[in-house]
């Protein structure tokens, strides 16, 4: 069931996605762009984080448990010298495996590694 709070959040998310896109296209630093456009940098960073996290959740690279949990992550990385399917590395952590294929998108890889750092 959609609540007023959820609807308002979705409307604001669309608005802020457009604001963030305008900043990205400007080539200016966040601080300068926000100052020029009379936008709070605090709000900008808040919505940037919200939109990024929701995008990662939709992409399946960020799991939401509803409650914060802290776990020590000690990934083991295997480098494959010859693999017919193009897997160049496998990261194993807490019973999960992440296979990295040749030509993987660097931005996606960076996001996954940052999530592992935070875990």
C-alpha positions as CSV (number, residue, x, y, z in Angstrom):
1,X,0.0,0.0,0.0
2,X,1.4,3.4,-1.0
3,X,1.4,5.9,1.8
4,X,1.6,9.7,1.5
5,X,5.2,9.5,2.9
6,X,6.2,7.0,0.2
7,X,4.5,9.1,-2.6
8,X,6.2,12.3,-1.4
9,X,9.6,10.5,-1.3
10,X,9.2,9.3,-4.8
11,X,8.2,12.8,-6.1
12,X,11.2,14.3,-4.3
13,X,13.5,11.6,-5.6
14,X,12.5,12.4,-9.2
15,X,13.0,16.1,-8.5
16,X,16.5,15.5,-7.0
17,X,17.5,13.1,-9.7
18,X,17.0,16.0,-12.2
19,X,18.9,18.4,-9.9
20,X,21.8,16.0,-9.7
21,X,21.8,15.5,-13.4
22,X,21.9,19.2,-14.0
23,X,24.9,19.4,-11.6
24,X,26.7,16.5,-13.4
25,X,26.2,18.2,-16.8
26,X,27.6,21.5,-15.4
27,X,31.1,20.4,-14.9
28,X,31.3,22.4,-11.6
29,X,32.1,21.2,-8.2
30,X,29.1,20.3,-6.0
31,X,29.9,23.2,-3.6
32,X,30.2,25.8,-6.4
33,X,27.1,24.5,-8.3
34,X,25.0,24.4,-5.2
35,X,26.1,27.9,-4.2
36,X,25.3,29.2,-7.8
37,X,21.9,27.6,-7.7
38,X,21.0,28.4,-4.1
39,X,20.7,24.8,-3.1
40,X,21.8,23.3,0.3
41,X,24.9,21.1,-0.1
42,X,23.6,19.1,2.8
43,X,20.4,18.3,1.0
44,X,22.3,17.6,-2.3
45,X,24.5,15.0,-0.6
46,X,21.6,13.5,1.2
47,X,19.6,12.9,-2.0
48,X,22.7,11.9,-3.9
49,X,23.2,9.1,-1.3
50,X,19.6,8.1,-1.3
51,X,19.4,7.9,-5.1
52,X,22.7,6.0,-5.3
53,X,21.7,3.4,-2.7
54,X,18.3,2.9,-4.3
55,X,20.0,2.4,-7.6
56,X,22.4,-0.2,-6.1
57,X,19.5,-2.0,-4.5
58,X,17.6,-2.1,-7.9
59,X,20.8,-3.4,-9.6
60,X,21.1,-6.1,-7.0
61,X,24.5,-5.0,-5.7
62,X,23.3,-3.7,-2.3
63,X,21.2,-5.8,0.1
64,X,18.8,-4.3,2.6
65,X,18.2,-6.2,5.8
66,X,16.2,-3.5,7.6
67,X,18.7,-3.4,10.5
68,X,22.3,-2.5,10.4
69,X,24.7,-5.4,10.9
70,X,28.4,-5.3,11.2
71,X,30.5,-8.2,9.9
72,X,34.2,-8.5,9.4
73,X,34.8,-9.2,5.7
74,X,38.0,-11.0,4.8
75,X,37.7,-11.6,1.1
76,X,39.8,-14.1,-0.7
77,X,40.6,-13.4,-4.3
78,X,41.5,-16.0,-6.8
79,X,43.1,-14.9,-10.1
80,X,42.4,-17.3,-13.0
81,X,45.1,-17.6,-15.6
82,X,43.0,-19.5,-18.1
83,X,39.3,-19.5,-17.9
84,X,37.1,-20.3,-20.9
85,X,34.2,-18.1,-19.8
86,X,36.3,-15.1,-19.2
87,X,36.2,-14.9,-15.4
88,X,39.3,-13.1,-14.3
89,X,38.7,-13.1,-10.5
90,X,36.4,-14.6,-7.8
91,X,35.9,-12.8,-4.5
92,X,34.6,-15.0,-1.7
93,X,33.2,-13.5,1.5
94,X,30.8,-14.8,4.1
95,X,29.6,-17.6,1.9
96,X,29.0,-15.3,-1.1
97,X,30.9,-15.3,-4.3
98,X,31.4,-12.5,-6.7
99,X,32.8,-13.5,-10.1
100,X,34.5,-10.7,-12.1
101,X,34.5,-11.2,-15.8
102,X,37.0,-9.7,-18.3
103,X,35.6,-6.4,-19.4
104,X,33.5,-5.8,-16.3
105,X,32.3,-2.2,-16.0
106,X,34.8,-0.3,-13.8
107,X,32.0,1.8,-12.1
108,X,30.1,-1.3,-11.1
109,X,33.3,-2.9,-9.8
110,X,34.2,0.2,-7.8
111,X,30.7,0.2,-6.2
112,X,30.9,-3.4,-5.3
113,X,34.4,-3.0,-3.7
114,X,33.2,0.1,-1.7
115,X,30.2,-2.0,-0.4
116,X,32.6,-4.7,0.7
117,X,34.8,-2.1,2.4
118,X,31.8,-0.8,4.4
119,X,30.7,-4.3,5.4
